[in-house]
Amino acid sequence: MRRVAVTGLGVVSPLGNGPEAFFGALAAGTRGVRRLEGRGFERLGTRVGAPADFDGAAHFPAARVRMLDRVSQFALVAAAQALESAHGALDGIDRRRAGVFIGTGVGGSETTDEGYRTIYGENSDRVKPFSVLMAMNNAPAAWIALDHGIAGPNLTYSTACSSSAVAIGEAARRIAYGEADVMVAGGAEAPLNLGTLKAWEALRTLAAEDPDDAGASCRPFSKDRGGLVLGEGAAIVVLEAWDRAVSRGAPILAEAVGYGLFTDAEHITRPSVEGQAEAMRRALGDGSLDARDVAYINAHGTGTLANDGVETQAIKAVFGERARSIPVSSTKSMHGHLLGAAGALEYVASVLALTRRTLPPTVNLRVPDPECDLDYVPGQARAAGDEPVALSNSFAFGGTNVVLAVRRA
């Protein structure tokens, strides 16, 4: 088994574009959640979301924008950032030994929503000629491969909220098993359109807008939490065989050391204590890690009544009494829930928390909950301890639980 280095990071997010801007906002407790305006959003009962400040025209020629759904635009920009920060990860490599694994929950939903609105709302028989190519879930991965000449394994994962965590975990394994030398992995999501938001609204899992402060609408682990807030963006990492990264003098940010995957097989939406706990145990076991190695847990922490209590119990089940001394935070309180891209964005947050030795906070934790009684780093960032490992939790509708473990380089 080969060691796996993290050598590049790329981010498009509600808290800024680029890993520096993103993590700076996290550390400052900046909230990207706000009231959604225009685009028919007045028809929503819940009008809060976490949009990215992103204009495709600033990154692509007009002709190309017309061929790319917003989700692919996010993915391409984040991938370009990640490869640039990796300083030549693809230089001199047989491109058949490099691959692209991307996770997304709803794919090109902007294109799908627009097409249905055109056909049914405007009674038109014409939709965009590239609609199929824009909406297909594998478009982000395909475009990244095309742009960078990456001819190795190219896969798209869709396991709801754990999609991009699966993509990163599976990509790391391809390198560890010697099947690839470089992998571009992560996720992208662009769900902030009327049709997608209406569907989530019908599920009754979205948080109501806080009447006094829209930015406080997502409140993970707070007793007055009322649901999740959807966000958009992309996060991409470059993973590389450790020896190759060392030999070319690459900037090694961290080591991908553990991947835990476990399916509840109990309920389509209800979280399971044992399912989440087993995913954490498997991540620790995969990396031959001790519970005492863990400095930080980036929680799934959606802000729903069900998840946050269950996740708290799962952490206790794995770590016992030590659970109370491990800082746990939900960065979703700031950037919202990016669905299929959430795991990748939170993995980037975990890598940077270790490298910067700064733990991002859980904001909006206003009312202590007796059922959520761990250290959630409330309100303000703090310095990280000396332990070398962080866990990033991603637990999905459908029951696919994924935990990624990363070690400070």
N, C-alpha and C positions, 0 to 999 in steps of 0.2 A: 504494500500500500504506500502510495506517495503522499507526501505532505502537500497541502494546498494553500497558496498565498492569495490574499486579497490585494491587488495592486492598483485598482482603479475604481472610482466612484463617480456616478452621475445622477443628478436629481432635477426633476421639474416638480414643483410642489406648491401648495397653497401658502407656504412660508418662504418662498423664494426659489430661484433657479440656481443650481450649482450647489455642491455639498457645503461650501463655506457659508453661503447665505442661509441655507437650510438649517445647519446646525447652530449658527449664530442666533437665529430666531428662536430655535428650541431652547437654547441656554438662557435666553432673555425672557422666556415665558410668553412669547408673542403668540397671539391667537389669530388663526387664519379663518375662523368661522365667522360668517356674516350673513345678513339677509340677502337673498337672491332677487335681483331686479330684472325686469324685461323678459323676453322670450316666452311669454305665456305663463310665467311663474306665479302670476297673481291667481291662477286657478288652483294652486296648491294650498292645502290646509296647513302644511308645514313648509315655511319658506326660508329655511336656513340651510346653508351648505358651505363648503370650503373650496372655492374655485381657485385655480392657479392663475397668476398674472402672466398670461402667455398669448402671444399673437403669432400664428404660424407664418404670416407674411414677413415677419422679421427674420425668419430662419430659412425660408424656402421660396423659390420663384413662384409666381402666381400659377403657372401651369402645373407645377408639382403640388401645390396646395390643393388644387382641384382633384388630385388623385389620392390624397391622403386624408383619412379620417383623423379627427383630433387625437385619438388614442395612438395612432402611428406617428403623428408629429411629436407627441410627448416622448415616445420611445426612442425615436431617432435622435432627438436632441440630447436626451439623457445618455444614450449609448455613445454618442460622439464625445460628450464630456468625459465619460468613464475611460474611453480609449485614449483620449488626450492625456488624462491624468496618469494613466499607466505608462506613459512615456515609451511607446514603441513595442507594446506587447505582441503585435502582429508582425513586426519587422523580422524578416528572415525566416519566418515559419512556413512550413507546408500548410497552406490554408485548409487542407483536408484534415489537419490535426487541430483545428479550431472549430468551435461550434457556438450556437445561439440557442438558449433556452429562455423562453419568456412566459410569464403567467398573466392571464387576464380573465376576469369574470364575465364581462358582458361585451368585450371586443368593441367593434365599431358601432356602438349604439347610437352615436350622433347621426350616422348615415341611415341606420335603420329607422330611427325616429323621424328623420326628415322625409324618407321615402314613404312611410305610412301616412304622414301628414299631407304629402303631395297627392297621393292616390285617393285617400279617403276624405281628407279635410277639404282639399281643393278640387276634388273630382277630376284630376288630371290623369292621363294615361302615360305620361312621360316622367321618368326619374333619371337621376344622373347615370350616364353610361358606365361609369366605373363603380356603381353601387355595390355589386357583389365583391369586387376586389377591395373596396374600402371597408366593408362591414365584416368580412371574414375574420375570425378570431386569430388566425395565424398571420395576418398581414403585418403586425409590428415585427415579429421575428423574421419574416421573409424580407422585409425592407432593410432591416439591419444587416442581414447576410448579403443582400445585393449591394448595399452601399459600401461594404467593407470587404467584399470578396471572400466571405467566410463560407467555405464549402463543406465543412464537417457536419456533425449532427445538428439538426435544426428542429426543435420541438416546441409546441405550445401547450401549456398546462392550464386546465380550467377546473379548479376545485374550490370555486367560490372564494371566500376570504383568505384561503391559504395558498392560492394559485402561485404567486411569485415566490413564496417560501419553498414550495415544492420545486420550482424551477431552479432556485439557487442550490438546494440540497442535492438535487439530481445532477446538476452541472458539476458540483464539487466531486461527486462520486465518479463521474466520467474521467476526471483528472486523476483521482486517487487510484482508480483501477487501471490507469495507463491507456485509456481509450482516446484521450485528448490531452493536449498540452495547454491550451488556452480556451476558456469559455466566457462568453458574454452572457450574463444571466440577470434576470430581474423581472419587472412587471410594469404594466401600464394600464390605466383605466381612465375613461372619460364619461362618467355616468350622469353628469349634470345637465340632462335634457328632460323635457316635460314628461315624455312617456316613461322613461326609466324611473324618475322620481315619483310619478303617480303609482307605479307598480310597487315601489318600496313603501309608499304611504299606505297603500291598501294592506300591506303586511303588518302595519301598526307597530313597527320597530323604530321609527324615526322620532327623534327628540322634538318636542314642541319648541318654538322660538321663545327664549327667555324674554318676557315683556320689558324688562329694564335694560338688558344687555345681551344682544344677539350673540356676542362672542362667548357668553357663558352658557350657551345652550347644551353643550356636550360636557357632562360632569361625571366622568368615570370614578367609581368607588365612593362617590358622595351619596348619602342616603336619599337625597332628593333627585337623583339621576332619573332620566325619563326616556332614554333611548340614544341611538347613534345619530351622527351627522355625516352625510356622505361628502367625500372630497374627490379631487381628481389630480392626476399627475403621473409621474413615472419615476422609478428608481432602478438603476442598472449598476451592476458590479462587474469588474473584470477579475476572473479567477485564473490562477496560473500555477503550473507545477512549481513547487517551491525551489527546487534546484535550478530550474531554468531562470526563475526570477532573480535568484542570487547571482547566477553566473553573468547575467546581463546588467547587473547593478540596478535593478528595478526598485522603486520605492515600495517596500512591503509594509502595508498598513496594518495587517492583522493576518491571523491564520484561521481558516475555516476548519474547525476541529470536530464538530458534531452535528448529526442530522437525525432527528427523531420523527418518525411518521407512524401514526396509529389512528385507526378508524373506529369510531364509537359503535356503528351498526346498531344504534338504539332508537334514534329519532331524527327526523329530517332537519329540525331547527333547534331542539332543546339541547343545551350543552351537557356534557358528562364530566363529573369530577374525575372518574377513573380514566376516561379517554384522554383528558388533558394531562393528568399526572403521568400516564404511561408514555406519552410523547416526550415529556421532559426527562423521564428516566432513560428513554432510549437515546436521546441526544447526549446525555451525560455518559451513558455506556458506550456509545459509538466513538466518543472522543477519549475514552478511558479517563474521564474526569471525576474528581471527587466533589461532593457538595460544597466542601470548604473552598474550592477554587472560584466559586461564583461571586463576582463583585456586584452584579446588577442583572435585573430581569426587566426587559422591555415587554410589558404585558400586552396581551391582546386588548384588554381594557376598553371595550366598546362603549360603555356608558349605559348598557341595557341592564334592567333589573336582574335578569337571569344570569348573564355572563359573568358579571363582576364578582358576585358572591361565589359562583362555582369556581372561577379561576383562583380566587383567594383560598378556597378549600383545597384545590389541586396543588397549589404551591406548598401549603402546609403538609399535605400528604407526602410530598417528595422530600421536603427539607426538614420536617419535624420542627423542633424548637428553634433551629437556626433560621427558619423562615422569617421570624420577626426581626432578624438583624440584617436581612438582605434588602437593599433598596429596590423597590419595584415602582415603575412609573408607566403611565399611559400617555404616550405622545399624541394619541388620537384626540386628546382634549384640546390640542392646538391645531393639528392639521386635518382633523376629521378622519373618517374611515374610507380609505381608497380601495376598498373591496379587493379585487385581485392583485392590486399593486401594493396593498398595505404591508404585506410581509417583507417585501424588498425595501420599502421606505424605512421600515422600522429596523431592518437589518443594518442599513446604512447608519441610522441613528445609534445603533448599538456599537458598531465599529468605531464611530467617532467618539462615543462616550468613553470608550477604552483609550483611544489614542490621545484624546484631549484631557483625559482624566476628569471629565465633567459629566455629571448625571443630570439629564434633563428632567424637569419637574412634571408632575401632574397638576395642571391648573384647574381652577373652578371646583376644587374639592372643598365645598362649603360646609357640609354637615356630616360629622362623623357617623359612620354606620357600624354598629356592633358586629355585623356579619363580615365587614371588610376592615380588618384590624391589623393590617401589615403596615410597613413603612412605605408609603406611596410617594415620597419626596414631594410633599404638598407645596405648591405655590412658587418655590424658588429652586433653581439648580443648586447642586452642591458638589463638592470635590469627591471623586471616586476613591475607593480604598485601593489597597495594593493587590488584591486578588486579581488574577489575570483574565478571567472569563466572564462573558456576558451571554445571557440567553435571550433569544427573541421568539416570543410566542405568537402563533397564528392558528386560530381555531375557527373552523368554517361551518356554515350551513352544509348539510349533507354528512357532517361528522368527520371530515378529514382534518385531523389535528397534526400540526407540524411545529417543531421547535428546532431552531438553528442555534448552535453554540459557536462562538467566535472567541479567539484568544488574542490578547495583546501581543504584538510582534516584539 
